[in-house]
């Protein structure tokens, strides 16, 4: 999990997590170009397949819009709600 952000009040909150499967990503950069907050970048480290995968270069700017996940042709990005209780 690269990022977890909580929203809500009271005992029940909804958190969002953003995951990039670095081994599945082939570094095409489509997610980087579509991100409205310019959160993503390419890693400096090769994955097992020899690609530089995407990663959250500025995770604090992520608004969990999921545009990156929708754009990814390799289905390497997930943005989902995680229900938590305090």
Secondary structure, DSSP 8 states (H G I E B T S, - for coil): --EEEEE-SSSEEEEEEEEE-TTT-----HHHHH-TT--EEEEEEE-TTS-EEEEETTGGG-----HHHHH-TT--EEEEEEEEE-
